[in-house]
Amino acid sequence: MTSPASIIDAPSLPRLAADLERWLKLRSQPFGMKLFERAADMEAVPKIRRPKTVHTLDQIVGQAARLGWTVGITAENLVGDQCRAVVGLGHAKTEKWRSGQHTVGVWHGTLEDASARQNALTCVPDGRYEALAVGPLATGRLVEPDIALFYATPGAMIYFINGLQYVGYKRFDWSVVGETACADSWGRALVTQEPSLSIPCFAERRYGGVLDDEMLMALPPSYIAKAISGMEALARNGLRYPFPQYGMQNDVRDGMAKSYPDRAKK
């Protein structure tokens, strides 16, 4: 799953995590996610924890981000096909799953709407992977994770994106599928190996501990180094997070002149 462009040497991951926490004032830990073709390889990760009860993948992710655990799972550890399908564990993408009939009268009013949502999800294909591990980047236990993820406020997230766009500008277009928003974040990032931003859904917030003002970014680890370099440049230009409030009624020229001298009072 890991592409050459996404590989970061293991000693760099804890440093990148610390830099990310420092620049964005994160309240939870950046973490990695890695798929394994053989469950035995997942179980060989140092100090890996295995669930003793059934969970949603949102809970497993929350244990990594909020508790600092490194957790490994197989399809049997997850509560249903919705969680399995997004990361390609087991053979979850049956016709019954694609129909979305289990969400009719819950998240959708008709079978047609439910089916449309299911087929809009970005999911890892079934059949290749037996296991998945999630754990904090700071520990370095996940060697060459497929993707890195972090929760942040909208203000921190746009600053991170500004850093990504400082050199080698690219417009980002992201999706909102609604419920099962993990398909917008880790599902999309695992499949495309591109930065993927999401508004976490009900399940992530109810079961995964996601706070009301948090968004989720998922991306190959190499993009973190690029964004940090960009944020360092922005800081040298006087643009730092958190953004200081200037005021709605002040003469704006005094503030803008710091970045754009031609807009100063004449």
C-alpha positions in Angstrom: 0.0 0.0 0.0 2.8 2.4 0.8 4.1 4.3 -2.2 7.7 5.3 -2.5 6.8 9.0 -2.2 5.2 8.3 1.2 8.1 6.6 2.9 9.7 8.4 5.8 12.6 6.8 7.7 11.4 5.5 11.1 13.5 7.9 13.3 11.8 10.9 11.5 8.3 9.9 12.4 8.5 10.9 16.1 10.1 14.2 15.2 7.4 14.9 12.6 4.7 14.1 15.2 6.3 16.5 17.7 6.7 19.2 15.2 3.0 18.8 14.1 1.8 19.0 17.7 3.9 22.1 18.3 2.8 24.0 15.2 -0.9 23.2 15.4 -1.3 22.9 19.2 -2.9 19.5 18.8 -5.0 18.1 21.7 -4.5 14.5 20.6 -1.6 12.5 19.1 -0.9 12.2 15.4 -1.0 8.5 14.5 -0.3 6.1 11.7 -2.4 3.4 10.0 -0.9 0.4 8.2 -2.5 -2.5 6.4 -1.0 -6.0 6.4 -1.4 -8.8 4.0 -0.7 -11.3 6.7 -2.1 -11.0 10.3 1.1 -12.5 11.6 3.0 -9.5 10.5 0.6 -7.2 12.3 1.0 -9.3 15.4 4.8 -8.9 15.2 4.5 -5.1 15.7 6.2 -4.3 19.1 3.8 -4.0 22.0 0.8 -4.4 19.8 -2.5 -4.6 21.6 -5.3 -6.9 20.4 -9.0 -6.1 21.2 -10.7 -8.3 23.7 -14.2 -7.2 22.7 -15.9 -6.1 19.5 -15.3 -2.5 18.4 -16.0 0.0 15.6 -12.9 1.1 13.7 -13.6 4.6 15.1 -12.9 3.3 18.6 -9.6 1.7 17.5 -8.6 5.0 16.0 -9.6 6.8 19.1 -7.5 4.5 21.3 -4.4 5.4 19.2 -5.1 9.2 19.1 -6.5 9.7 22.6 -4.9 6.9 24.7 -1.6 6.4 22.9 -2.1 2.7 22.2 -0.8 0.7 19.3 -3.7 -1.6 18.3 -4.0 -4.3 15.7 -7.2 -5.7 14.3 -8.6 -8.3 11.9 -12.1 -8.4 10.4 -13.5 -10.3 13.3 -12.7 -7.5 15.7 -15.0 -5.1 14.0 -18.7 -4.8 14.6 -19.9 -4.9 11.0 -19.2 -4.7 7.3 -19.3 -0.9 7.2 -16.0 -0.6 9.2 -14.5 -3.6 7.4 -15.4 -2.4 3.9 -13.6 1.0 4.2 -10.2 -0.6 4.9 -10.7 -3.7 2.9 -10.7 -6.3 5.6 -12.5 -9.5 5.0 -15.0 -9.7 2.1 -17.5 -7.0 3.3 -18.6 -5.5 0.0 -21.4 -7.9 -0.8 -24.5 -6.9 -2.8 -26.4 -6.6 0.4 -23.8 -4.2 1.7 -23.8 -2.2 -1.5 -27.6 -1.9 -1.3 -27.3 0.0 2.0 -30.6 -1.5 3.2 -29.3 -1.6 6.8 -29.3 2.3 6.8 -32.8 2.8 5.4 -34.9 4.5 8.1 -31.8 5.4 10.0 -29.6 7.6 7.8 -31.7 7.6 4.6 -35.3 7.7 3.7 -35.2 5.4 0.7 -33.2 2.4 -0.5 -32.1 4.4 -3.5 -30.5 7.0 -1.3 -28.9 4.4 0.9 -27.4 2.6 -2.1 -26.1 5.9 -3.6 -24.3 6.6 -0.3 -22.7 3.2 -0.1 -21.5 3.4 -3.7 -20.0 6.9 -3.0 -17.6 5.6 -0.4 -13.9 5.4 -1.2 -12.8 2.0 0.1 -9.8 -0.2 -0.1 -10.6 -3.2 -2.3 -11.4 -6.5 -0.6 -9.3 -9.6 -0.7 -5.7 -8.4 -0.2 -5.3 -7.5 3.5 -5.9 -9.6 6.6 -5.1 -7.0 9.2 -4.6 -3.4 10.1 -2.6 -1.6 12.9 -3.1 1.9 14.2 -0.7 3.6 16.6 0.9 7.0 17.6 3.6 8.2 15.3 5.6 9.3 18.3 6.4 5.6 19.3 7.8 4.7 15.9 6.4 1.2 16.3 4.6 1.2 12.9 7.4 1.1 10.4 6.5 2.9 7.2 2.8 3.4 7.9 0.6 3.7 4.8 -0.9 7.0 6.1 -0.6 9.4 9.0 -3.6 11.0 10.6 -4.4 13.8 13.0 -7.4 15.6 14.5 -7.3 19.4 14.6 -9.6 22.4 14.8 -10.7 24.1 11.6 -8.2 26.9 12.2 -5.3 24.6 12.7 -6.4 22.6 9.6 -6.4 25.5 7.3 -3.0 26.6 8.5 -1.7 23.1 7.8 -3.2 23.2 4.3 -1.6 26.7 3.8 1.7 25.0 4.7 1.1 22.2 2.1 0.3 24.9 -0.5 3.3 27.2 0.2 5.5 25.6 -2.4 4.1 23.4 -5.2 0.7 24.8 -5.0 -2.2 22.5 -5.6 -5.9 23.0 -5.2 -7.5 20.4 -3.0 -11.0 19.1 -3.7 -12.5 16.8 -1.0 -15.7 15.0 -0.6 -18.4 14.8 2.1 -20.2 11.5 2.0 -22.1 12.2 5.3 -22.2 9.2 7.7 -19.2 6.9 7.2 -17.0 9.9 6.8 -14.0 7.7 7.5 -14.2 6.9 3.8 -13.4 10.6 3.2 -10.3 10.4 5.4 -8.5 7.1 5.9 -10.4 5.3 3.2 -9.6 7.9 0.5 -6.0 8.4 1.7 -5.3 4.7 1.7 -6.6 4.4 -1.8 -5.3 7.5 -3.4 -2.2 8.2 -1.3 -3.2 11.9 -1.3 -4.1 14.3 1.5 -7.7 13.7 2.5 -9.7 15.9 4.9 -13.0 15.0 6.5 -15.7 16.3 8.8 -15.9 13.4 11.2 -19.4 11.8 11.3 -21.7 10.7 14.1 -20.1 7.3 14.6 -16.6 8.9 15.0 -17.8 11.4 17.5 -20.1 9.0 19.5 -17.7 6.0 19.5 -14.3 7.4 18.7 -14.2 10.3 21.1 -13.9 13.0 18.4 -14.6 16.4 19.8 -17.2 18.7 18.3 -14.7 21.2 16.9 -12.3 18.7 15.3 -11.7 17.7 11.7 -9.5 14.8 10.5 -6.7 14.8 8.1 -5.3 11.6 6.6 -2.3 11.6 4.3 1.0 9.9 3.5 3.7 10.8 6.1 5.9 12.6 3.5 3.3 15.4 3.2 3.7 16.2 6.9 7.3 17.2 6.3 6.2 19.3 3.3 3.5 21.1 5.4 5.9 21.7 8.3 8.4 23.3 5.9 5.6 25.5 4.6 4.4 26.5 8.1 7.9 27.4 9.1 8.0 29.8 6.1 4.6 31.2 7.0 5.8 31.8 10.5 8.8 33.8 9.3 6.3 35.9 7.3 4.4 36.7 10.6 1.6 34.2 10.0 1.2 31.8 12.9 -1.4 29.6 14.5 -3.4 30.3 16.6 -4.5 33.3 14.6 -4.6 36.5 16.8 -7.8 38.4 16.6 -7.6 41.9 15.2 -11.1 43.2 15.7 -14.1 43.9 13.5 -14.1 47.7 14.0 -10.4 48.7 13.9 -8.9 50.4 10.8 -7.8 47.3 8.9 -4.8 49.0 7.3 -2.8 48.9 10.5 -3.1 45.2 10.6 -2.7 44.4 6.9 0.3 46.6 6.6 2.4 44.0 8.5 2.0 41.6 5.6 1.2 44.0 2.7 3.1 47.3 3.2 1.3 49.0 0.3 -1.9 48.9 2.3 -0.6 51.0 5.2 -2.2 54.3 6.0 -1.0 57.1 3.7 
